[in-house]
Amino acid sequence: MYEVIVVGGGHAGCEASLASARKGHKTLLITGNIKNIADMPCNPSIGGSAKGIVVREIDALGGEMGKNADKSLLQIKMLNSAKGPAVQALRAQADKITYPKEMLKTLENTPNLEIKEAMVEDLIVKNGRIGGVCLADGKKITSKAVILTTGTYLKADILVGDTRTRQGPHGEKPSNFLSDKLREYGFNVIRLKTGTPQRIDRSSIDFSKTKVEEGDKTYHTFSFDMEPQYKIEEQVPCHLIYTTDETKKIILDNLNKSSMYGGLSDIKGVGPRYCPSIEDKMVRFKDKEKHQLFLEPESLYYDDIYVQGFSTSMPKDIQEKMVHSLPGLEHAKILKYAYAIEYDAIDAKQLKQSLETKVIENLYTAGQINGTSGYEEAACQGLMAGINASLKLEGKEPLILKRNEAYIGVLIDDLVTKGIIDPYRLLTSRAEYRLLLRHDNADLRLTDYGYEVGLIDEERYQKFKHRREKIKEVETLLKENKITPTKETNEYLESIPTTPLKDGLTLYDFLKRPEINFDHLMHFIEIDVPNDIKEQITITDKYAGYIEKANKEAQKMVDLDNKKIPDDIDYDKIHNLASEAKQKLKQIRPTSIGQAIRISGVNPADISLIMVYLKKEYFYESK
């Protein structure tokens, strides 16, 4: 008898099992192949636009991805460093050998956690409640909660040209029965698709025809609790190239041979809109002369180079021509051909915001089974599912992150409220309060939650509290100290250069000037401030007006989210409610007015009718 069973050992499964085990619950992680735990079958990177902030959020809540990435990176850089803080995010090349090796080591050394190699074919369900899982060998294992993190393995098909092969990303046996069972239990099962590009032998590439892309010259970490584990000068470079006219011609001339464009007629899966295949790019952006590609190292232990941006489902002979049309790859040796993979997922609108399913009590799902793409999106869902399954076993309320609190909150709310058509990828544009959800303040936003649920230990929490208090102390100091328009002061200001003073000015207000950085303040005051605190104060000071405006807007949303909708509401009794709104509301069962507003097809008139009904039938006070 286990308390929690996690099915699947990918990034979602690792975070889910670690969270429940670390919270003291006897946990079993079941995976089809222990060697594939924390595997990176596609892009060998962690982070990226919006995703890098998610990794920081995972770390602030007590998850493992950030620490593991810091242990295994080959190169790291801050994206969009020349732009505003709302869009800055870390991205690291991770070593495909080291990353899963370190994660497996962490799992094996975690108390309350066991790992079993097996295939789950069915669930134990009694009276609408989960009771465990059934294995392919007929064995049954009981538990109080189950978390499904099956990735792309539900009825997985590898697609290359006109061939379809029932197997997982590395040729493993997929799960052929579980999605059928889920359908029988009442889940809406959908078909999705994603893909991966070729791997090229490093020694066959002419790097003189490429542009070198180095890592940053300053140290970075995803984890708030880790010192850098690498040396700046030893980072492994990536390389930038572009497609050519010949590449475009080869693809368009052979489009009917691609699995997705005629090679196979029975494809039902929808591919990712924001991570398209090279065929999709050529078709959707015909007027674009060229597309950028990155040659990225996969590991220090072997010489495979990943061609980022060149995923395809073309036949192998066409892939050869495509690759050889690229600068520096004229004589490239393909070590592994590109492919698309089609797989089953569930309709995420059948989930609660806790990631517990509405169909079966105490059954949770996380990762690509919910229709997302990306390691980071999977990991954060796994963490939240692990936390919330544990909290439910403890008789506590679930942890629901709001859209103004975390990208994780944006992702989960989008999934359960709006659903998906194609694999969901996090983007900064999805977050309406992205100035509040920055890379630099993830710990300030979420560490209290991590501590409250028991995933941040006392030592780390005290260290965090000290940092938070130091920020307030320095801000107070800057607000209390003024500079006056003396001759010496103005001469210094002109040397920066910035406008001389006519009146006195606090150092805090002086820092608001665009051309002033924190180090300029050291001319007027001697204080020892760590770089991360300098960054934090500088951002909150310079963007104070925008942040205040965003907080006011966010509070309106929070107020609406606090207006709860009773579970037993009968939408059929609300007169004049639009039929589409009624259908969507009955399907999604929003828990608040705020969530109801975010449902596609529910308009302001419908919301007004709901508010009037609630006030009348439930003595609901509207503000």
Phi, psi and omega in degrees: 000119175252160174275320181226132171246128176251125182256110180115132185250027175281200185293324177291315182296321179297312181293320181297313183290322178294319181298311183292321180292317180294336176275006173093011182260133180296116191236140175240124174259118180253125180226148180292333182206114181300330180295342181260011177297131182058030180293153177238079187291342181245237186299128180277056182219158174233134179097201186120183181305126183067316182298322180297326177291323177299319179298320176296323178293319177303316180295318181297332179274351180104014177280180191250339190304316181299314179298317182293322177295319179296330180284342193231012186282148175260330181201147178215144177209157175268117178284148176059034183295338179274355181257186182290162185295340182293336184248003179282138181202149179279146171221132182233142166280124180255150178279122185292342176270313185291319185302304180294328179297315180292322180293318178298320178299318178296315180299314184293335182261011180265122177301153178073006184239126174243152179240133180229135177267112182193172177242125178271128181248343182202170178248154171266115182232130179222123180054041177076011181237142180289145178229000180143202183225158176246129182269166181298332180275006178094350182288142177248136178236124185267153177198166179272335179215150177229138176240117179269120177227062192276357177060229181259020188267355179283109182050048183289136175234129174272129184244122175220115182060236180259021180249142176232123182235125181283095178195166179275184185303329181249022181085009182284165175289127179277177175272109187264352187238335188297319182293328175295320178295320179298321178297319179296327180283349177116008178278143171276111182264129180242166182245128179234170182216146170215184183201177181212151181272187181284160168247131187246144176291120183307318185292346181264005182259135175267093185289349178293342180264010182242165175258128182285135176242104183273164171283171180293155179268007173240152183283143176224154168220147172285320185276140176285349188246009185240141168275153179305135182256013185226168175250131184307315185286349181256009177295144182272129182284154167257174181221142181255133172222175178228153173293160182244174175300324179294320177302312181299316181296317180300316183292311183292326178290337184243021186302325182291349179269347176291142178307321187277344185239033175128342180296326176231136184263352187252021181283127179249339184293143177259130183277167182287124181295323187261011172214062189285161173290165179294331175296315179301318180298316181294326180280314184285332182236059184299330183282347181282128185291322184208160179236137182281144178228149178242133174266111189241132178291143179265328185195157172281348187263352174206173192252022178287134175247129183269130181264085183298127179096007185238029179294146185199160173239027177290157174299160185298323181293326177287324176300322178302313180295318180299311181297317183288351177274356184269145179301127180086350182245020183301329181239026184293144175258120180277119180272330179212127183281154177289157177203161168255155177228129180252140186205165179270147174218173179250162177285112185293347176291351176270015179249150169279169179293345176278354186075009168283140180285149175279346185274317182230124181293141179069012171257125180242153176227150182205144175095212187293340174297337178269002176095015178263166172233149177108141179295320185291316177300321179292313184299317182292325176293319178300317178300313182292322177295318178296317178297312187286327174297319179294315180299322179294320177297333181271001180074025182250163178290148180290159174269112180245111180276134181280165182293336178267002182256332186194149170299329176301319178295321177298312182301308184294320179296318177300315183297308189279339183264320185254336185072186182223155172252318177235166181308126186281131176235134179290137176224150178299330182292344179283342184260112181289342180243042187296336176294336177275340187254063187266164175301317190285338187247016181302322180291321179294329181282324196233347184297325177302318178297316180301322179290317182297323181275353174096016180257352174250120184283170187298319181298313180293323182293321179294324177296318178296315180299323178297319178296316180297318179292325179295321178300312181295321180297314181292319178300316179298318180298318181290328180283336182271341182258128182247153170248144184244158185283062175279166180299315182297317180298311183293328176296320177295317181297320179293332180285343185294309358263150171209166185296130177297161181274145169250331178230170177293154184211134177290154178298329180295317178287327177298322181293341180294338181299134184304324185274356183262133173244174187298326183294334176296332181291337183294344176291335186250341184211143180255107176219145179264109185234124176299153184300323182293327178285324174303314181298314182299311182292320181299316181294311183294331179285307184294329183254020187305316181297316180292321180294319178298317179297317179296321179295322178295318178295319180296325181296326176299319178293318180298319179300319179291324178291337179279348176275094188283146174256124182301146180297331187265013181299139179251102184293339178293340182271355179270109184291143175072008175291131182302144185298320179296316179299317181299318180297314182293319181295321179290329180284313187273331181052063181301147182269349182211164175298322179301314179293322179299321180298328184277358179281127177297129180100353176256115185257171183304325179297321178296318180298319179299319179296320179296316181299316179297317180297316180297319180296322182283313188272332185240011182054042185279126180268114177268147182248000000 
